[in-house]
Every structure is written in C-alpha cells, then in structure tokens.
Amino acid sequence: MSSPKRAAAKPAPKSKPAARKSSAKATAAKPAGKAAAKPAAAKPTAGKPAAAATGTTSSDATRLAAEIERALAGGKLDSLTPQALHALMSACCKTYAIRIEAGEDLLPLAQRTTVSPTEVMVTASGLLRAANLAVFELGMWQSWTGR
C-alpha cells in the first residue's frame, strides 16, 4: 500500500461471496499485499453468538497449540512446515480481525502469556512485511480508527 490516505479514498471493489469461501490453497496462493489487508470488511460471523466457537475446532486448536509449545520446548523448531505456519497465521489473523470488527473486546494474547515481548515484535514485524505495510501505515490506521 503506497499510502493509507490513498487507500481510504479508493473505493473498495465489490466483493464476491463465492471468492470468500475459496479453499485455503487458493488463498495461500495469492500474494500478500493490498488485497490481503481487507478481509475484515466482510462480516460472515457477525450474527453468530460467541458460544458457537466452543466445540471441536476450539479444542483441536488448543491441543495443537499445546503440541507446538511442547515441540518448541523440546528444541524441535521444524514441527510446522512453512506452509502449515502460513495457514495457521492466516486463519488466526482472519479470525481475530473478524471478531474485532464484530465488536468483541478481545486481545490476541492472554494477559499472562508465555509469549515474550521480543516474540510479539518479531511476529508483528513479519506480519507487516508479509502484507507489504510499514509501521507508519499502521500508526496512521490506528489514529484513524482509534484502535
């Protein structure tokens, strides 16, 4: 994105509902960039209660997170392929953004977490780089949206 102001002035293209339901492989094949920064515009889960999130997906995600943590603690850095890491990061980013856009007051990490400030900064920097965004653009977006 060349500038947040230009992006804000530019009318958003009409989204196609069928394109939103594409497979994870098709989504992963898209280059990260301007289009990747706008998935929160659609709110497919805004009408669903938060209780719908409980179930096998949440328990599977919790088990997977614990398994990854154990592997990392054991020194196994390659427990996830780059493709698996990309898929998980994409799903987590989209889920978090959609829930925030739906009005939930939710932080991406628990207050008392094992994630260090350095790990947060490395991840935030990588996410910005993957989406072709600069810290300046993040600051401008935060000032415009109040987030």
C-alpha positions as CSV (number, residue, x, y, z in Angstrom):
1,M,0.0,0.0,0.0
2,S,1.6,3.3,-1.0
3,S,-0.3,5.4,1.4
4,P,-3.2,4.9,3.9
5,K,-4.9,8.1,2.7
6,R,-4.9,6.9,-0.9
7,A,-6.3,3.5,0.2
8,A,-9.0,5.2,2.2
9,A,-10.0,7.4,-0.7
10,K,-10.0,4.5,-3.2
11,P,-13.5,2.8,-3.4
12,A,-13.4,-0.8,-2.3
13,P,-14.1,-3.3,-5.1
14,K,-17.3,-5.2,-4.8
15,S,-16.5,-8.5,-3.0
16,K,-17.8,-11.7,-4.4
17,P,-19.3,-14.0,-1.7
18,A,-18.1,-17.1,-3.6
19,A,-14.5,-15.9,-3.6
20,R,-14.5,-15.6,0.2
21,K,-15.3,-19.3,0.5
22,S,-12.4,-20.4,-1.6
23,S,-10.1,-23.1,-0.3
24,A,-7.1,-22.5,1.9
25,K,-4.8,-23.4,-1.0
26,A,-6.3,-20.8,-3.3
27,T,-6.0,-18.2,-0.5
28,A,-2.4,-19.1,0.2
29,A,-1.5,-18.8,-3.5
30,K,-2.5,-15.0,-3.5
31,P,0.5,-12.7,-3.0
32,A,0.4,-10.9,0.3
33,G,-0.4,-7.2,-0.3
34,K,-3.2,-4.7,-0.6
35,A,-6.0,-7.3,-1.1
36,A,-4.8,-9.4,1.9
37,A,-5.3,-6.4,4.3
38,K,-9.0,-6.1,3.6
39,P,-10.7,-9.4,4.5
40,A,-12.2,-7.9,7.6
41,A,-14.7,-5.8,5.5
42,A,-17.0,-8.8,5.2
43,K,-18.5,-10.0,8.5
44,P,-19.6,-13.6,7.9
45,T,-19.7,-14.4,11.6
46,A,-21.1,-11.1,13.0
47,G,-24.5,-12.6,13.6
48,K,-23.3,-15.8,15.3
49,P,-23.0,-15.9,19.0
50,A,-19.6,-16.4,20.7
51,A,-20.9,-19.7,22.1
52,A,-20.7,-21.2,18.6
53,A,-16.9,-21.0,18.9
54,T,-16.9,-23.7,21.5
55,G,-16.6,-27.2,20.1
56,T,-14.2,-29.4,18.3
57,T,-12.5,-26.6,16.4
58,S,-11.6,-24.8,19.6
59,S,-10.5,-27.9,21.4
60,D,-8.5,-29.1,18.4
61,A,-6.8,-25.7,18.2
62,T,-6.0,-25.7,21.9
63,R,-4.5,-29.2,21.6
64,L,-2.5,-28.2,18.6
65,A,-1.1,-25.1,20.4
66,A,0.0,-27.3,23.3
67,E,1.6,-29.8,21.0
68,I,3.5,-27.0,19.2
69,E,4.6,-25.5,22.6
70,R,5.9,-28.9,23.7
71,A,7.9,-29.3,20.4
72,L,9.4,-25.9,20.8
73,A,10.3,-26.5,24.4
74,G,12.0,-29.7,23.2
75,G,14.1,-27.8,20.7
76,K,12.2,-29.0,17.7
77,L,12.0,-25.9,15.6
78,D,10.7,-27.6,12.4
79,S,7.5,-29.1,13.9
80,L,5.5,-27.0,11.4
81,T,6.3,-26.7,7.7
82,P,6.3,-23.1,6.4
83,Q,3.0,-23.9,4.6
84,A,1.4,-25.0,7.8
85,L,2.7,-22.0,9.7
86,H,1.3,-19.7,6.9
87,A,-2.1,-21.5,7.1
88,L,-2.3,-21.1,10.9
89,M,-1.2,-17.5,10.9
90,S,-3.7,-16.6,8.2
91,A,-6.6,-18.4,10.0
92,C,-5.7,-16.7,13.3
93,C,-5.4,-13.2,11.7
94,K,-8.7,-13.6,9.9
95,T,-10.5,-14.9,13.0
96,Y,-9.2,-12.2,15.2
97,A,-10.0,-9.4,12.7
98,I,-13.5,-10.6,12.1
99,R,-14.2,-10.9,15.8
100,I,-12.9,-7.4,16.5
101,E,-14.9,-6.0,13.6
102,A,-18.0,-7.7,15.0
103,G,-17.5,-5.7,18.2
104,E,-15.8,-8.2,20.6
105,D,-13.4,-6.7,23.2
106,L,-10.7,-9.3,22.8
107,L,-6.9,-9.3,22.9
108,P,-5.0,-11.6,20.7
109,L,-3.0,-13.0,23.6
110,A,-3.9,-13.7,27.2
111,Q,-2.8,-11.2,29.8
112,R,-0.4,-13.7,31.3
113,T,1.2,-15.4,28.4
114,T,4.4,-17.2,27.7
115,V,5.0,-15.1,24.6
116,S,7.8,-12.7,25.1
117,P,7.8,-9.0,24.0
118,T,10.5,-9.8,21.5
119,E,8.4,-12.7,20.0
120,V,5.5,-10.3,19.7
121,M,7.6,-7.7,18.0
122,V,9.2,-10.2,15.6
123,T,5.8,-11.6,14.7
124,A,4.2,-8.1,14.3
125,S,7.1,-7.0,12.0
126,G,6.8,-10.2,10.0
127,L,3.0,-9.7,9.6
128,L,3.5,-6.1,8.4
129,R,6.2,-7.2,6.0
130,A,4.1,-10.0,4.6
131,A,1.2,-7.6,4.0
132,N,3.6,-5.0,2.4
133,L,2.8,-2.5,5.2
134,A,5.1,-0.1,7.0
135,V,4.9,0.9,10.7
136,F,4.0,4.4,9.6
137,E,0.9,3.0,7.8
138,L,0.0,1.0,11.0
139,G,0.2,4.2,13.0
140,M,-1.9,6.2,10.6
141,W,-4.5,3.4,10.5
142,Q,-4.6,3.3,14.3
143,S,-5.1,7.1,14.6
144,W,-7.9,7.0,12.0
145,T,-9.7,4.0,13.6
146,G,-9.0,4.6,17.2
147,R,-7.7,1.1,17.7
